[in-house]
Amino acid sequence: MAGSIDQSLIASTQQLKGRKNGGKGKNKSSTNLKKDRKEMLYGILNERNIKQIQFGVSKRFPTWYGSAVYFDPETKRLGCSESKGQVHCGSNDQYWLDTLFVCEYCFKYTDDQTVFVAHSAACLFQKRAPGKIKYKSPEYTIRRVKGSKYQLFCQCLCLFTKLYLDNKSMYFKVDHYEFYIVYETGSTKPMGFFSKDLVSYQQNNLACILTLPPYQRRGLGSLLIEFSYKLSQLEGVISGPEVPLSPFGLIGYLKYWSQILYWHLIEGDLAHFDKVSLEDLSIVTGMRVSDIILTLKHLNCIGENNQIYLQALNTWFKSHGAKGNWFKLQDEYLLIDD
Ligand SMILES: CC(=O)SCCNC(=O)CCNC(=O)[C@H](O)C(C)(C)COP(=O)(O)OP(=O)(O)OC[C@H]1O[C@@H](n2cnc3c(N)ncnc32)[C@H](O)[C@@H]1OP(=O)(O)O
């Protein structure tokens, strides 16, 4: 049964590769052909085409964005066109599919509920999550999953992510990425992740981050961002996320960066300095100077000549009541030995 889910994915991957390597489009102008290819490759769609996700047996939620990558472009059917699943909407309808069933352990997908139920009961990742534990507190565990080792898992995760993130489009070439996946300690259900490009020329510490919709606004995004900085600091690099950030990415990062800057300037190691430069802040926090400036501007705490207004920073923090609970990550639970 699980094999049927695999076939679905593999079929759509092959179709995509076929397009990338030449496609068909015999009578189309080269501009249209280029546009078609790009859309196929990145799954770009202007509107949502899958109405909702059945995630595991008990969670159901809407998609945020469309993605063509799951589908055969001609039939708009999932993966290969032999699917016996749902009747797909007509070409005038917004939705190509009403419900995509996604395994909450491995992210394999199908449009056939029977296949899904059988797979859910047998999924190997339900018993044992992939990858190596890099952080384990009583509350949360973060595992590093190498794209080169768990290719299908990472590809399925990337495909799923596209439904919640418009501006990132890496699905199949996962070999050069590592994925850091957060679980509740003792559970094998992924709650969120970030990916990291192993050959990032900009030395980004994070390529893409997603907290799965049922688990958002619990501090997991902040935990993962903090972990990404911990990794880059251990590597001895000043770093930050790949840009552009999505609107939610920007909100999340600004909140995290504001807290970090506040802590270092008001409570931490820089609190007793008379004068602090942006470079000092960058060294201490591991943040890029550009991200520090962006954050201080957002907080209205930076003047001409990059002078930092500590009083304004204090006022901002008092009004936002974010005292205490500065760091979500606890160093004693880190398991980073390689
Ligand atoms: C480099 C990149 O990858 S950019 C792409 C970022 N990813 C995405 O846009 C994918 C879809 N979005 C998400 O997955 C999530 O919204 C994330 C990853 C951005 C944040 O994940 P979460 O686990 O919800 O973050 P967390 O709970 O730590 O929230 C951090 C802060 O972000 C802000 N925030 C997060 N979600 C929202 C929201 N829906 N509305 C308003 N503010 C929000 C809040 O300030 C929040 O703090 P608070 O809850 O104390 O007020």
The ligand as an SDF file (V2000), in Angstrom:
LIG
                    3D

 51 53  0  0  0  0  0  0  0  0999 V2000
   14.1100   32.1100    5.1920 C   0  0  0  0  0  0  0  0  0  0  0  0
   12.7010   31.6030    5.1000 C   0  0  0  0  0  0  0  0  0  0  0  0
   12.4590   30.4340    5.0280 O   0  0  0  0  0  0  0  0  0  0  0  0
   11.3840   32.7340    5.1610 S   0  0  0  0  0  0  0  0  0  0  0  0
    9.9920   31.7080    5.2000 C   0  0  0  0  0  0  0  0  0  0  0  0
    9.3930   31.5480    6.5510 C   0  0  0  0  0  0  0  0  0  0  0  0
    8.4020   30.4710    6.5230 N   0  0  0  0  0  0  0  0  0  0  0  0
    7.1190   30.6520    6.1580 C   0  0  0  0  0  0  0  0  0  0  0  0
    6.6590   31.7400    5.8090 O   0  0  0  0  0  0  0  0  0  0  0  0
    6.2580   29.3950    6.1490 C   0  0  0  0  0  0  0  0  0  0  0  0
    4.9340   29.6160    6.8240 C   0  0  0  0  0  0  0  0  0  0  0  0
    5.0820   30.1810    8.1650 N   0  0  0  0  0  0  0  0  0  0  0  0
    5.5610   29.4480    9.1920 C   0  0  0  0  0  0  0  0  0  0  0  0
    5.9100   28.2830    9.0690 O   0  0  0  0  0  0  0  0  0  0  0  0
    5.6150   30.1230   10.5420 C   0  0  0  0  0  0  0  0  0  0  0  0
    4.7370   31.2250   10.5270 O   0  0  0  0  0  0  0  0  0  0  0  0
    7.0360   30.6150   10.9610 C   0  0  0  0  0  0  0  0  0  0  0  0
    8.0580   29.5120   10.7620 C   0  0  0  0  0  0  0  0  0  0  0  0
    7.4700   31.8150   10.1440 C   0  0  0  0  0  0  0  0  0  0  0  0
    6.9660   30.9800   12.4430 C   0  0  0  0  0  0  0  0  0  0  0  0
    6.7130   29.7920   13.1490 O   0  0  0  0  0  0  0  0  0  0  0  0
    6.0100   29.7400   14.5850 P   0  0  0  0  0  0  0  0  0  0  0  0
    6.3440   28.4100   15.1810 O   0  0  0  0  0  0  0  0  0  0  0  0
    4.5850   30.0550   14.4720 O   0  0  0  0  0  0  0  0  0  0  0  0
    6.7980   30.8830   15.3250 O   0  0  0  0  0  0  0  0  0  0  0  0
    6.7340   31.2790   16.8720 P   0  0  0  0  0  0  0  0  0  0  0  0
    5.6180   30.5770   17.5780 O   0  0  0  0  0  0  0  0  0  0  0  0
    8.0970   31.1210   17.4180 O   0  0  0  0  0  0  0  0  0  0  0  0
    6.3510   32.8130   16.7480 O   0  0  0  0  0  0  0  0  0  0  0  0
    7.3300   33.8130   16.7470 C   0  0  0  0  0  0  0  0  0  0  0  0
    6.6710   35.1560   16.5610 C   0  0  0  0  0  0  0  0  0  0  0  0
    6.3660   35.3790   15.1860 O   0  0  0  0  0  0  0  0  0  0  0  0
    5.1840   36.1790   15.1180 C   0  0  0  0  0  0  0  0  0  0  0  0
    4.1540   35.3980   14.4330 N   0  0  0  0  0  0  0  0  0  0  0  0
    4.2250   34.0910   14.0500 C   0  0  0  0  0  0  0  0  0  0  0  0
    3.0970   33.7430   13.4230 N   0  0  0  0  0  0  0  0  0  0  0  0
    2.3160   34.8310   13.3920 C   0  0  0  0  0  0  0  0  0  0  0  0
    1.0190   35.1000   12.8810 C   0  0  0  0  0  0  0  0  0  0  0  0
    0.3050   34.1450   12.2530 N   0  0  0  0  0  0  0  0  0  0  0  0
    0.5010   36.3340   13.0230 N   0  0  0  0  0  0  0  0  0  0  0  0
    1.1960   37.3050   13.6480 C   0  0  0  0  0  0  0  0  0  0  0  0
    2.4370   37.1140   14.1840 N   0  0  0  0  0  0  0  0  0  0  0  0
    2.9840   35.8940   14.0380 C   0  0  0  0  0  0  0  0  0  0  0  0
    4.7770   36.5120   16.5270 C   0  0  0  0  0  0  0  0  0  0  0  0
    5.4130   37.7070   16.9270 O   0  0  0  0  0  0  0  0  0  0  0  0
    5.3410   35.3350   17.2680 C   0  0  0  0  0  0  0  0  0  0  0  0
    5.5640   35.5610   18.6190 O   0  0  0  0  0  0  0  0  0  0  0  0
    4.3370   35.4890   19.6880 P   0  0  0  0  0  0  0  0  0  0  0  0
    3.5600   34.2480   19.3890 O   0  0  0  0  0  0  0  0  0  0  0  0
    5.0340   35.4420   21.0030 O   0  0  0  0  0  0  0  0  0  0  0  0
    3.5570   36.7510   19.4620 O   0  0  0  0  0  0  0  0  0  0  0  0
  1  2  1  0
  2  3  2  0
  2  4  1  0
  4  5  1  0
  5  6  1  0
  6  7  1  0
  7  8  1  0
  8  9  2  0
  8 10  1  0
 10 11  1  0
 11 12  1  0
 12 13  1  0
 13 14  2  0
 13 15  1  0
 15 16  1  0
 15 17  1  0
 17 18  1  0
 17 19  1  0
 17 20  1  0
 20 21  1  0
 21 22  1  0
 22 23  2  0
 22 24  1  0
 22 25  1  0
 25 26  1  0
 26 27  2  0
 26 28  1  0
 26 29  1  0
 29 30  1  0
 30 31  1  0
 31 32  1  0
 31 46  1  0
 32 33  1  0
 33 34  1  0
 33 44  1  0
 34 35  1  0
 34 43  1  0
 35 36  2  0
 36 37  1  0
 37 38  1  0
 37 43  2  0
 38 39  1  0
 38 40  2  0
 40 41  1  0
 41 42  2  0
 42 43  1  0
 44 45  1  0
 44 46  1  0
 46 47  1  0
 47 48  1  0
 48 49  2  0
 48 50  1  0
 48 51  1  0
M  END
$$$$
